[in-house]
Amino acid sequence: DSCLSFRRKGLSQSALALQARVPTWLKLTSDDVKSRSSNWPKKA
């Protein structure tokens, strides 16, 4: 049981870390895509 609980804690911590990291680069990529998509028609 102690092993399972330890694994669960590790997974939850890693999940929280991922959730905390995701929004940062996700916003950057989304803005990048928007700027690129808006620039494409002008170049074409």
Buried (B, 14 or more C-beta within 10 A) or exposed (E): EEEEEEEEEEEEEEEEEEEEEEEEEEEEEEEEEEEEEEEEEEEE
